[in-house]
Every structure is written in structure tokens, then in C-alpha cells.
């Protein structure tokens, strides 16, 4: 049995007296366990702030970039074991595991390359100097300095690999030590990756720590110069925002919460067109990838009212062909949800949406392969529909975090945009059209309530990266209901881990500052 020990103060901690079982979501068998409340948090965080930050910030940006490259090599050397863990702990097919595991490696490699371009710099210059005196000798130069604390990551259950490294890569590149708290249900993969990196000795002591099991005491251990990044539910986010560390001591917090993402089929997307097929394929892919357990998945699908039936028929036909069940079976293309608890939540969510929507494709009637339905957390995709999206209410307010989407008919372009905005802030919206002028206007209109707007025309149908795929060169986050946070976006990600300050001095002094600095450019 695998016990997931905490790693603090550069040492693996003893097992806790209490433990939580991690289960295979397909068979129900216990595969690992994690402890209760962690001991030594204050000391562990202090060690990271002093030893970890000191060692990291003694390096140049280029040296820390090379360090990320070394981490990547460790992960690549152990990648096959990660697929085995993902299958057992998350119930994912190999293709869905790759979204997480290879996505983590890609992001690490991206930031290693990006950081290498910063070279021997130890300071980032933010803009050019401003003149403060008549003789032009007294000037002001803004610089970005790594924070004098740690980065605490409280992560969700759906991406145990990518969720760690998409945050840790820019933090470590910035010179900030990381403490990771993965969601307990799927913590095994995160824990194994951290253990492999620590065993390889490619990071300085205190640069990377992990706490599995209970999150009790984590926020209490934060200090004013620390930062917190949270991914999870809006309810938990609300509790976090009221904690004294954030509310009173101004610990910087980045939050990614609920998101009712939408996708719009343009007025020119008539049945039979290449555009129509692109839209159908994308919706099916978003409903089924990782069993719909992606914060960026399409939840609301807006289509012209006259095309609702055609879209419903085409999507249902493809969903009916999807083989769902035990990912150990070579024929299965969609595995399970991460737990029976999540299974129950999705079932309840479908019932809630079905109180005002029509079930167009009923996943509960679809046969499951090689599983015991009474034990496994497997569920086939369900498509619902409301012919007039204006009459829908719950679908704009309640997210079902699984293989579920709702078709909504719209009257005209203005109506489609208004329906998308009813999500009250989302991570991503996508639009499908071959009218580039109309798409540009839609992009501008949707940008105000979305962190990312994914515009797809037939000419990029084969090369577009996908509605739900988070790419490190674009920002990931969203306003309003989505949490108001922002991650990635190339070098923009480093901003969260730096403080901006103005140095006011003689031009000669500022010249000395700039000798080991590089301009901040995103």
C-alpha cells in the first residue's frame, strides 16, 4: 500500500495517526492512503522561505531555466509509471492521461525555453526610467523582484500532473519556493512526481514541498509576503477570501473557480458545412475528454435556433458510438469520473438541469464496458437542450462537472452574445464561423467576460488547439464567477511571483542596477 508522506523542511515526514483512503474509481479498490492534518507546517514553510528562496534567488533566471529543464528530464524518465498511476487513481484512458502528463511536460519545457532567453539577468526592468529632476540626473526605474515568501498551491482533483507544473514552472523560474497541496482523491500522481524530482536532487533544499491529505492549518501558516494559488469550487474560494491571511495580511491570491464555458456556432454554420462538422466534433470532444472533468469544458452550446435539431442529432450520433467503461479495456475511449462522490454529484446535477431542459442524449441508457455499475464511477455523456436559450435559467448558473452539456438556441448574434455573458464570467468561450469580420466582433464582445476567446474558422480547423486545451502562451483564468485569476500567458505568469517597486536614484546608480538586468517584456 502506498502511503503519501508529506515532505517539509527537506525531509519526508512520519505517517499521520489518521489516514484517508485513495480508491481506484473503476474497481473501488484502495490503492493508496494519505494522512490527516500535517505536522510542522510553520517550520516547513519557514525552511522554504529561508533555505529554498535563498538558494533559488542566488541563481540567475537562465540558471533557474536550466533547473526546469532538469526537472523535465526527470519526469520524462519516469513517464510510464505516471500513466499507470493515472489509470489506477483517476480512471483515465491513456489518451486522457496524456492530456495531463504530457501537458505538464510541455509546459515545463515551454518555461525552460522562455527562461533561458532571460540569460544571466537577476533583475527584471519594468519599462524605461522616468525623469524626476530638471537636470535629468535624478530618475525613477521600476523593477520586478521575486516575492520574499513561498507559493502555496491548493489544487483540484482533475489535473494532478499539469495542475502542479503549470503553476510551479513560472514560480520556480521566478525564484520562489513551492508548497503543493494536491486534492486528496487523486494525489498519488502529484506525490510521485514530487518524490521523483526530490530523489533526483535537481532542486535546492526547500524549493519544493508537498502536503497530502488534510489542508488544515495551511492558510494559518501563510505570512504577508507569501502568495496563494487555488483551483476549486467557488464555495471554497469564498472561504479562502475571508481568511485573515488574505483579508487582513494581504497575501496575494489567485483563484480559479466555477466556469460555465460556452461555445457558439455562428449563423453561417449550416448543417452539411465543414464548419458545422467542426463544431459537432469539438462539442463531442469537450464532453468526453477526461470524462468532461475539465474546468475549461463546454457546458453551454449556443446554436442558431433553426439548427438545434440538426446539432442535437449529429452530436447524439457520435456520443452513441463512444465506448465508455474500464480504461484497461483497449476498446474503451472514455474512462471514469474520479470517484463515486463525483459520480453522485454529476447525477444530481443532470437531474437538476433536466428540470428545465430536455434530455437529448441520455447517457444512463448507454452500456458500460467491463465495470460493475454499482461500484465504478463511470457515466456516459448526457446532452440536454433548451430550444429558446432565453428561457433557460439553471444552465447559466449551475455547473455539472462531468460529461454534460446543454444545447441552447439563439435568435440572432446579439442574443448569442447575451447568452454567453449570462455565465457571469468564464474561463473560455469559443466561436465557430467563416465570417472573419463577424468573428472579430464576437471576440471583442466576449473578451470582457472571458479569460480566453477561441475563434475557429474552417481554415484553421486542422491546426486550432481546441476549445478546452490550455496553452502556456495564453492566459488561463477568467473574471467574475471564474474566480478573477490569471495564470500562464508566457512571461506574464512571472508577474504573480514578483513585486513591482520604484528605485529613485541617480542615473549612475540606476546604470549599475541595469548591468545584471533585462527588460520585462511579455
C-alpha positions, 0 to 999 in steps of 0.5 A: 500500500502506498502511503503519501508522506508529506515532505517539509523542511527537506525531509519526508515526514512520519505517517499521520495517526489518521489516514484517508483512503485513495480508491481506484474509481473503476474497481473501488479498490484502495490503492493508496492512503494519505494522512490527516492534518500535517505536522510542522507546517510553520517550520516547513514553510519557514525552511522554504522561505529561508533555505529554498528562496535563498538558494533559488534567488542566488541563481540567475533566471537562465540558471533557474531555466536550466533547473526546469529543464532538469526537472523535465528530464526527470519526469520524462524518465519516469513517464510510464509509471505516471500513466499507470498511476493515472489509470489506477487513481483517476480512471483515465484512458491513456489518451486522457492521461496524456492530456495531463502528463504530457501537458505538464511536460510541455509546459515545463519545457515551454518555461525552460525555453522562455527562461533561458532567453532571460540569460544571466539577468537577476533583475527584471526592468519594468519599462524605461526610467522616468525623469524626476529632476530638471537636470535629468540626473535624478530618475525613477526605474521600476523593477520586478523582484521575486516575492520574499515568501513561498507559493502555496498551491491548493489544487483540484482533483482533475489535473494532478500532473499539469495542475502542479507544473503549470503553476510551479514552472513560472514560480520556480523560474521566478525564484520562489519556493513551492508548497503543493497541496494536491486534492486528496482523491487523486494525489498519488500522481502529484506525490510521485512526481514530487518524490521523483524530482526530490530523489533526483536532487535537481532542486535546492533544499526547500524549493519544493514541498508537498502536503497530502491529505488534510489542508488544515492549518495551511492558510494559518501558516501563510505570512504577508509576503507569501502568495496563494494559488487555488483551483476549486469550487467557488464555495471554497474560494469564498472561504479562502477570501475571508481568511485573515491571511488574505483579508487582513495580511494581504497575501496575494491570491489567485483563484480559479473557480466555477466556469460555465464555458460556452461555445457558439456556432455562428449563423453561417454554420449550416448543417452539411458545412465543414464548419458545422462538422467542426463544431459537432466534433469539438462539442463531442470532444469537450464532453468526453475528454477526461470524462468532461472533468475539465474546468475549461469544458463546454457546458453551454452550446449556443446554436442558431435556433433553426439548427438545434435539431440538426446539432442535437442529432449529429452530436447524439450520433457520435456520443452513441458510438463512444465506448465508455467503461474500464480504461484497461479495456483497449476498446474503451475511449472514455474512462471514469469520473474520479470517484463515486462522490463525483459520480453522485454529484454529476447525477444530481446535477443532470437531474437538476438541469433536466428540470428545465431542459430536455434530455437529448442524449441520455447517457444512463441508457448507454452500456458500460464496458467491463465495470460493475455499475454499482461500484465504478464511477463511470457515466456516459455523456448526457446532452440536454437542450433548451430550444429558446436559450432565453428561457433557460435559467439553471444552465447559466448558473449551475455547473455539472462537472462531468460529461454534460452539456446543454444545447441552447438556441439563439435568435440572432448574434446579439442574443448569442452574445447575451447568452454567453455573458449570462455565465457571469464570467468564464474561463473560455468561450469559443466561436465557430464561423467563416465570417472573419469580420463577424468573428472579430466582433464576437471576440471583442464582445466576449473578451470582457467576460472571458479569460480566453476567446477561441475563434475557429474558422474552417481554415484553421480547423486542422491546426486550432488547439481546441476549445478546452486545451490550455496553452502556456502562451495564453492566459488561463483564468477568467473574471467574475464567477471564474474566480478573477485569476490569471495564470500562464500567458508566457512571461506574464505568469512571472508577474504573480511571483514578483513585486513591482517597486520604484528605485529613485536614484541617480542615473549612475546608480540606476546604470549599475542596477541595469548591468545584471538586468533585462527588460520585462517584456511579455 
